[in-house]
Amino acid sequence: MRVLSIAAIQTRSVPYDVEATWQRFAHQAECAKDAGPDVDIIVAPELLLSAPGEFLQPDPAADTRSAAPIPSDLTARICQLARRLGVWLVPGSLLEEENGNVYNTAIAVSPEGEIVARYRKLFPWRPFETTTPGDSFVTFDIPGKGRVGLAICFDGSFPEVSRQLAWLGAEVIIQPTLTTTRDREMEVVMSRANAFVNQVYVVNVNGADPCGVGESVIVDPEGTIMQQARGGEEILYGVLDLDRVSLVRRYGTFGINRQWSQLHDQQGLVSFPMFGGASFVPPEWSSRQ
């Protein structure tokens, strides 16, 4: 059995105070590990460590307050925390500065304290977010467990993102989010839909009140919500059976729907104009069935 134990910390920043926010998050991560000693990976909301302010309050320094190259002093702290706790960390997302551009970037850090993945948000929430879009999809492997894909907030509203990550072999999509508006309900719908059509787990962790509206979710490969938070601070603990991804893909969602198998069987019969007419190429797992 390939089990991935996850702690999704729905929390908030200390507005405008990067140092206080870091200290608060580090303590929460320690508490999450103490309460769940078998936790493999800890995740946090989008831009948490950039110390965003409350919604509808002016924050002219939002995109520059903590912007830095990767690696940086902050990522060194993150790596040290992962090493000390012996867990994988996806600490939300960071503001990454490179060649005059600022990106909204999620990193994955191993229990050995190494940055093993770096993902730049493909779809900033225009026109409100001014960060530069990324240009690539990112997955990483947790040895003995499985493959994880990274997405950030508004990426979830573009089905192409989750489909490409699943195409690349992701069995879990981790999606740090910072949503302050009532369309959060639709984001939960999209988390379920993206999990259902790609037969993957989706972990969408949002910021807590008053920086976000909460309602973080962990969704299983059949699109069913395993856990959902309310608006305040809390931790969602989830035990993800990654063999279930293979099981659902083999026998179908609810024992019925075998989307990947049908795409595989019908490749060559139809081309996809939106992808330049390319025929469907199945993920690596299809050829192993």
C-alpha positions as CSV (number, residue, x, y, z in Angstrom):
1,M,0.0,0.0,0.0
2,R,1.3,3.4,-1.0
3,V,0.1,5.8,1.7
4,L,0.8,9.5,1.7
5,S,-0.2,11.2,5.0
6,I,-0.8,14.9,4.6
7,A,-1.4,17.9,6.9
8,A,-3.0,20.8,5.2
9,I,-2.7,23.9,7.5
10,Q,-5.5,26.4,6.8
11,T,-4.0,29.5,8.4
12,R,-3.4,33.2,8.0
13,S,-0.4,35.5,8.0
14,V,0.5,38.2,10.5
15,P,-0.4,41.1,8.1
16,Y,2.6,42.9,6.7
17,D,5.0,41.2,9.1
18,V,7.1,38.6,7.3
19,E,9.2,37.6,10.4
20,A,6.2,37.2,12.7
21,T,4.4,35.2,10.0
22,W,7.4,32.9,9.6
23,Q,7.6,32.3,13.3
24,R,3.9,31.6,13.5
25,F,4.0,29.1,10.6
26,A,7.0,27.3,11.9
27,H,5.3,26.8,15.2
28,Q,2.1,25.5,13.5
29,A,4.1,23.1,11.4
30,E,5.7,21.7,14.5
31,C,2.3,21.3,16.1
32,A,1.0,19.6,13.0
33,K,3.8,17.1,13.2
34,D,3.4,16.6,16.9
35,A,-0.3,15.9,16.5
36,G,0.2,13.6,13.5
37,P,3.6,12.0,13.9
38,D,3.1,9.9,10.8
39,V,2.6,12.9,8.5
40,D,4.7,12.8,5.4
41,I,4.0,16.2,3.9
42,I,2.8,19.6,5.3
43,V,1.2,22.2,3.0
44,A,0.1,25.8,3.6
45,P,-1.9,28.5,1.7
46,E,-0.7,30.6,-1.2
47,L,1.6,33.5,-0.4
48,L,1.3,32.8,3.4
49,L,5.0,33.6,4.1
50,S,4.7,36.9,2.1
51,A,2.5,38.2,4.9
52,P,-0.4,39.6,2.9
53,G,-2.8,42.0,4.6
54,E,-6.5,41.7,5.0
55,F,-8.7,41.8,1.9
56,L,-9.9,45.3,0.9
57,Q,-7.1,46.9,2.8
58,P,-4.4,48.8,0.8
59,D,-1.2,46.9,0.5
60,P,1.1,48.6,-2.1
61,A,4.0,46.5,-1.1
62,A,2.2,43.2,-1.6
63,D,4.3,42.0,-4.6
64,T,7.6,43.3,-3.3
65,R,7.6,42.9,0.5
66,S,9.3,39.5,0.5
67,A,10.3,39.1,-3.1
68,A,13.7,37.3,-3.4
69,P,15.6,34.9,-5.6
70,I,15.3,31.2,-4.9
71,P,17.3,30.0,-3.0
72,S,17.2,32.8,-0.4
73,D,17.4,33.2,3.4
74,L,13.7,32.3,3.6
75,T,14.1,29.1,1.6
76,A,17.1,28.2,3.8
77,R,14.8,28.5,6.8
78,I,12.1,26.4,5.1
79,C,14.7,23.7,4.2
80,Q,16.0,23.7,7.8
81,L,12.4,23.3,9.1
82,A,11.7,20.4,6.8
83,R,15.0,18.7,7.9
84,R,14.2,19.2,11.5
85,L,10.7,17.8,11.3
86,G,11.6,15.1,8.9
87,V,8.8,16.0,6.5
88,W,8.1,17.2,3.0
89,L,7.1,20.8,2.9
90,V,5.0,22.8,0.4
91,P,4.8,26.0,2.4
92,G,2.3,27.7,0.2
93,S,3.9,29.9,-2.4
94,L,6.6,32.6,-2.3
95,L,7.4,35.7,-4.3
96,E,10.4,34.8,-6.4
97,E,12.4,37.6,-8.1
98,E,14.5,36.8,-11.2
99,N,15.8,39.1,-13.9
100,G,13.5,41.9,-12.9
101,N,10.4,39.7,-12.9
102,V,8.4,38.6,-9.8
103,Y,6.8,35.2,-9.9
104,N,4.3,33.5,-7.6
105,T,6.2,30.3,-6.9
106,A,5.5,27.1,-5.0
107,I,8.4,25.0,-3.9
108,A,8.6,21.4,-2.6
109,V,11.3,20.6,0.0
110,S,12.3,17.1,0.9
111,P,12.9,15.8,4.5
112,E,16.6,16.1,3.7
113,G,16.1,19.9,3.3
114,E,16.5,20.0,-0.5
115,I,14.4,22.0,-2.9
116,V,13.2,19.3,-5.3
117,A,10.6,21.2,-7.3
118,R,9.8,24.9,-8.1
119,Y,6.6,25.8,-9.8
120,R,5.6,29.3,-11.1
121,K,1.9,30.0,-11.2
122,L,0.7,29.8,-14.8
123,F,-2.4,31.8,-14.3
124,P,-2.2,34.8,-12.0
125,W,-5.6,36.2,-11.2
126,R,-5.9,39.0,-13.6
127,P,-6.2,42.0,-13.4
128,F,-5.6,41.9,-9.6
129,E,-2.4,39.9,-9.6
130,T,0.6,41.5,-11.4
131,T,3.1,38.7,-11.0
132,T,4.7,37.3,-14.2
133,P,3.1,34.0,-15.3
134,G,5.2,30.8,-15.4
135,D,5.7,28.7,-18.5
136,S,5.9,25.1,-17.4
137,F,4.2,22.3,-15.5
138,V,5.9,20.7,-12.5
139,T,5.7,17.4,-10.7
140,F,7.9,15.7,-8.2
141,D,8.3,12.2,-6.8
142,I,8.1,11.1,-3.2
143,P,10.2,7.9,-3.1
144,G,8.1,4.9,-2.2
145,K,4.9,6.9,-2.4
146,G,4.1,8.4,-5.8
147,R,4.1,11.5,-7.9
148,V,2.8,14.9,-6.9
149,G,1.8,17.8,-9.2
150,L,1.8,21.5,-8.2
151,A,-0.8,24.1,-9.0
152,I,-1.7,27.5,-7.4
153,C,-5.1,28.9,-6.7
154,F,-6.6,30.3,-10.1
155,D,-4.8,27.5,-12.0
156,G,-7.6,25.3,-10.8
157,S,-10.0,27.2,-13.0
158,F,-8.2,26.0,-16.1
159,P,-8.8,22.3,-16.6
160,E,-5.8,22.1,-18.9
161,V,-3.5,22.4,-15.8
162,S,-4.8,19.5,-13.9
163,R,-5.1,17.4,-17.0
164,Q,-1.4,18.1,-18.0
165,L,-0.3,17.3,-14.4
166,A,-2.2,14.0,-14.5
167,W,-0.8,13.4,-18.0
168,L,2.7,13.7,-16.5
169,G,1.8,11.0,-13.9
170,A,0.7,13.1,-10.9
171,E,-1.5,11.1,-8.5
172,V,-2.0,14.0,-6.2
173,I,-2.3,17.7,-7.0
174,I,-1.4,20.1,-4.2
175,Q,-2.9,23.5,-4.8
176,P,-2.1,26.3,-2.3
177,T,-4.8,29.0,-2.6
178,L,-5.6,32.4,-1.2
179,T,-9.2,33.2,-2.0
180,T,-11.0,36.1,-0.3
181,T,-14.2,36.1,-2.4
182,R,-17.4,34.2,-2.5
183,D,-16.5,32.3,-5.7
184,R,-14.8,30.0,-3.3
185,E,-17.8,27.7,-3.7
186,M,-16.9,27.4,-7.4
187,E,-13.3,26.6,-6.6
188,V,-14.5,23.7,-4.5
189,V,-16.6,22.6,-7.5
190,M,-13.5,22.8,-9.7
191,S,-11.4,20.8,-7.2
192,R,-14.0,18.1,-7.3
193,A,-14.2,18.2,-11.1
194,N,-10.5,18.2,-11.6
195,A,-10.2,15.2,-9.3
196,F,-13.0,13.4,-11.0
197,V,-12.0,13.8,-14.6
198,N,-8.3,13.0,-14.0
199,Q,-8.8,10.4,-11.2
200,V,-6.4,12.1,-8.8
201,Y,-6.4,13.4,-5.3
202,V,-6.7,17.2,-5.0
203,V,-5.5,19.1,-1.9
204,N,-6.7,22.7,-2.1
205,V,-5.6,24.6,1.0
206,N,-6.9,28.1,1.3
207,G,-6.1,31.0,3.7
208,A,-8.1,31.3,6.9
209,D,-10.3,34.3,7.9
210,P,-9.7,37.2,7.8
211,C,-7.0,36.9,5.1
212,G,-9.1,34.3,3.2
213,V,-12.4,32.6,3.4
214,G,-11.1,29.1,4.2
215,E,-13.1,26.1,3.1
216,S,-10.0,24.1,2.2
217,V,-10.7,20.6,0.8
218,I,-9.1,17.3,0.3
219,V,-10.8,15.5,-2.6
220,D,-10.4,11.8,-3.5
221,P,-9.9,10.4,-7.1
222,E,-13.6,9.9,-7.5
223,G,-14.4,13.6,-6.9
224,T,-15.7,13.0,-3.4
225,I,-14.8,15.5,-0.6
226,M,-12.9,13.6,2.1
227,Q,-12.6,16.6,4.3
228,Q,-13.6,20.3,4.2
229,A,-12.6,23.1,6.6
230,R,-14.8,26.0,7.7
231,G,-13.5,29.6,7.7
232,G,-11.1,29.7,10.6
233,E,-7.8,28.2,11.3
234,E,-7.6,24.4,11.4
235,I,-5.6,21.5,10.1
236,L,-7.0,18.9,7.7
237,Y,-5.2,15.6,8.2
238,G,-5.6,13.2,5.3
239,V,-4.4,9.7,4.6
240,L,-4.2,9.3,0.9
241,D,-4.1,5.7,-0.5
242,L,-2.2,6.3,-3.8
243,D,-2.9,2.7,-4.9
244,R,-6.5,3.8,-5.0
245,V,-5.7,6.1,-7.9
246,S,-4.5,3.0,-9.9
247,L,-7.6,1.1,-8.7
248,V,-10.1,3.9,-9.8
249,R,-8.3,4.2,-13.2
250,R,-8.4,0.5,-13.7
251,Y,-12.0,-0.2,-12.7
252,G,-13.5,3.2,-13.2
253,T,-14.9,6.0,-11.0
254,F,-17.6,4.4,-8.9
255,G,-16.8,1.2,-10.9
256,I,-18.2,2.8,-14.1
257,N,-16.2,5.6,-15.7
258,R,-12.8,4.7,-17.3
259,Q,-11.8,8.0,-18.9
260,W,-8.1,7.4,-19.3
261,S,-8.7,3.9,-20.7
262,Q,-11.1,5.2,-23.3
263,L,-8.8,8.0,-24.3
264,H,-6.1,5.4,-24.7
265,D,-8.3,3.1,-26.8
266,Q,-9.5,5.8,-29.1
267,Q,-6.3,7.6,-29.7
268,G,-5.8,8.3,-33.4
269,L,-9.5,8.4,-34.0
270,V,-9.8,12.0,-33.1
271,S,-7.4,15.0,-33.0
272,F,-7.6,17.9,-30.6
273,P,-7.6,21.3,-32.5
274,M,-7.0,23.2,-29.3
275,F,-3.7,21.3,-28.9
276,G,-2.6,22.0,-32.4
277,G,-4.4,18.9,-33.8
278,A,-2.2,16.5,-31.8
279,S,-3.5,13.1,-31.0
280,F,-3.9,12.0,-27.4
281,V,-0.9,10.4,-25.8
282,P,-1.7,8.6,-22.6
283,P,0.3,9.0,-19.4
284,E,3.0,6.5,-18.7
285,W,0.7,4.4,-16.4
286,S,-1.6,3.6,-19.3
287,S,1.1,1.5,-21.1
288,R,1.6,-0.4,-17.9
289,Q,-2.0,-1.7,-17.6
